[in-house]
Structure formats: C-alpha cells, structure tokens
Amino acid sequence: MTVIFSWLVYGRYVLNSTPTWVEQVSLLLVVLIGFLGAAIGIHRNTHLSVSYFRDKMPLFLKITFDLITHFMLMIFGYIMMIYSYKLVIFKWSTQIPLINIPEGLRAVPIMVCGGLILLFSIGHVLNYKNTVIDKKRVK
C-alpha cells in the first residue's frame, strides 16, 4: 500500500498526472486492512474493552462478562458476514469506475472478516469451556 500511495504522490506532484486507478485500489486496501485488523484484534483478544471495572470483579464475573462479550461478538460477526454477503450479491453487476472490477468486491473484506470474527469468538468461547472442564478435572 505504501508503494501505491507513493506512486499517487509522485504522479500528482512530479508528473502532474494522477494515475486514475490508484485511489480506488487504495480505498479497497484500506477497507481490507481495517477489517482484517479488527478480526486479528478479536483473535488476539486485544479488542477495545473497558478493563478497569472487569479487573476489580471476582473471577466468576470476569469469565461471565468475557463470555457475554464473545457471544455479542459472535452475533456481530454473523451479522457482518450475512449482510455484506447480500451487499456483494447486490453490487456484483456494477463496475467500480476507473478500475473496472465488480463493485461487490468492496464488501468482500467485510464478509470475510465478519466470518473470521465469528470463528475467533467461537474459539474463545470453546477455550473458556475447555478451561473450566480442565479445572474441574484437577479438583
């Protein structure tokens, strides 16, 4: 992406001719990187949260609120995936100006990352389940 933006700046200020495709491609990449970053944040459990109050709670409440958070993220990821899929289908026949690829491709990263958020949240819930089962076996 740095190369594409460098080419945009070089073309605009040195050649006095902005390449027409650069802005559209860079918008697609920004959407991809943004939503992929959100999915990775869910995977690593570094998503935005207010941890001050959670850290002051007993362990049972911490786990309960974490599970509620992951269930809400599962619902959010599912909604992202389903509605962006509908958007991909709806916009597929329209072309993005200047680069002539389907407009539906703009929503594909949202659909994929919604699925990743759903999968990663399911993984966190299953991890909590396995942790609780392992603790019961140890006792």
C-alpha positions as CSV (number, residue, x, y, z in Angstrom):
1,M,0.0,0.0,0.0
2,T,2.9,2.3,0.7
3,V,4.1,1.8,-2.9
4,I,0.7,2.7,-4.2
5,F,0.4,5.9,-2.2
6,S,4.0,6.8,-3.1
7,W,3.0,6.3,-6.8
8,L,0.0,8.6,-6.2
9,V,2.1,11.4,-4.7
10,Y,4.8,11.0,-7.3
11,G,2.3,11.1,-10.1
12,R,0.4,14.0,-8.7
13,Y,3.3,16.3,-7.8
14,V,6.1,15.3,-10.1
15,L,4.3,14.2,-13.2
16,N,1.3,16.5,-12.8
17,S,-0.9,13.5,-13.7
18,T,-2.6,11.4,-11.1
19,P,-3.0,7.7,-12.0
20,T,-6.7,7.1,-12.1
21,W,-6.7,3.6,-10.6
22,V,-4.6,4.4,-7.5
23,E,-7.3,6.0,-5.4
24,Q,-9.8,3.2,-6.0
25,V,-7.3,0.5,-5.3
26,S,-6.1,2.2,-2.1
27,L,-9.7,2.5,-0.9
28,L,-10.1,-1.2,-1.3
29,L,-6.9,-1.9,0.6
30,V,-7.8,0.4,3.4
31,V,-11.1,-1.4,3.9
32,L,-9.3,-4.8,3.8
33,I,-6.6,-3.7,6.3
34,G,-9.1,-2.1,8.6
35,F,-11.4,-5.0,8.9
36,L,-8.6,-7.6,9.0
37,G,-7.0,-5.6,11.8
38,A,-10.3,-5.8,13.7
39,A,-10.5,-9.6,13.2
40,I,-6.9,-10.0,14.4
41,G,-7.7,-7.9,17.4
42,I,-10.5,-10.3,18.3
43,H,-8.3,-13.3,17.7
44,R,-5.6,-12.0,20.0
45,N,-8.2,-10.7,22.5
46,T,-6.8,-7.2,22.2
47,H,-10.1,-5.6,21.0
48,L,-11.3,-2.4,22.6
49,S,-12.7,-3.0,26.0
50,V,-13.1,-1.3,29.4
51,S,-11.0,-3.4,31.6
52,Y,-10.8,-1.2,34.7
53,F,-14.1,-2.5,36.2
54,R,-13.6,-6.0,34.9
55,D,-10.3,-6.3,36.7
56,K,-11.9,-5.4,40.0
57,M,-14.5,-8.2,39.8
58,P,-14.3,-11.7,41.1
59,L,-13.1,-14.4,38.7
60,F,-16.6,-15.8,38.1
61,L,-17.9,-12.4,37.0
62,K,-14.8,-11.8,34.8
63,I,-15.4,-15.0,33.0
64,T,-19.2,-14.3,32.7
65,F,-18.6,-10.9,31.2
66,D,-15.9,-12.2,28.9
67,L,-18.3,-14.9,27.6
68,I,-21.1,-12.3,27.1
69,T,-18.6,-10.2,25.2
70,H,-17.7,-13.1,22.9
71,F,-21.3,-14.1,22.3
72,M,-22.1,-10.5,21.3
73,L,-19.0,-10.5,19.0
74,M,-20.3,-13.8,17.5
75,I,-23.6,-12.1,16.7
76,F,-21.9,-9.1,15.3
77,G,-19.6,-11.2,13.1
78,Y,-22.5,-13.2,11.9
79,I,-24.5,-10.1,11.0
80,M,-21.4,-8.6,9.3
81,M,-21.0,-11.7,7.2
82,I,-24.6,-12.2,6.2
83,Y,-25.4,-8.6,5.3
84,S,-22.1,-7.9,3.5
85,Y,-22.7,-11.1,1.5
86,K,-26.1,-9.7,0.5
87,L,-24.3,-6.5,-0.5
88,V,-21.7,-8.4,-2.5
89,I,-24.5,-10.1,-4.5
90,F,-26.5,-6.9,-4.9
91,K,-23.5,-4.8,-6.2
92,W,-21.7,-7.5,-8.2
93,S,-23.1,-6.4,-11.6
94,T,-21.9,-2.8,-11.1
95,Q,-18.4,-1.9,-12.0
96,I,-16.0,0.3,-9.9
97,P,-15.2,3.3,-12.1
98,L,-11.6,3.6,-13.4
99,I,-10.5,0.0,-12.5
100,N,-13.4,-2.0,-14.0
101,I,-13.8,-4.6,-11.3
102,P,-17.1,-5.5,-9.7
103,E,-18.4,-3.1,-7.0
104,G,-19.3,-6.1,-4.9
105,L,-15.6,-6.6,-4.2
106,R,-15.7,-3.6,-1.8
107,A,-17.8,-5.7,0.6
108,V,-15.8,-9.0,0.3
109,P,-13.3,-8.0,3.0
110,I,-16.2,-7.2,5.3
111,M,-17.8,-10.5,4.6
112,V,-14.6,-12.5,5.2
113,C,-13.6,-10.6,8.3
114,G,-17.1,-11.0,9.7
115,G,-16.7,-14.7,9.3
116,L,-13.2,-14.5,10.9
117,I,-14.7,-12.6,13.9
118,L,-17.4,-15.2,14.2
119,L,-14.9,-18.1,14.1
120,F,-12.4,-16.4,16.5
121,S,-15.2,-15.6,19.0
122,I,-16.4,-19.2,18.9
123,G,-12.8,-20.3,19.5
124,H,-12.6,-18.1,22.6
125,V,-15.9,-19.5,24.0
126,L,-14.7,-23.0,23.4
127,N,-11.4,-22.1,25.1
128,Y,-13.3,-20.9,28.2
129,K,-15.3,-24.2,28.1
130,N,-12.1,-26.3,28.0
131,T,-10.5,-24.3,30.7
132,V,-13.5,-24.8,33.1
133,I,-13.6,-28.5,32.3
134,D,-9.9,-28.9,32.9
135,K,-10.2,-27.1,36.3
136,K,-13.0,-29.4,37.3
137,R,-10.9,-32.4,36.4
138,V,-7.9,-31.2,38.5
139,K,-10.2,-30.8,41.6
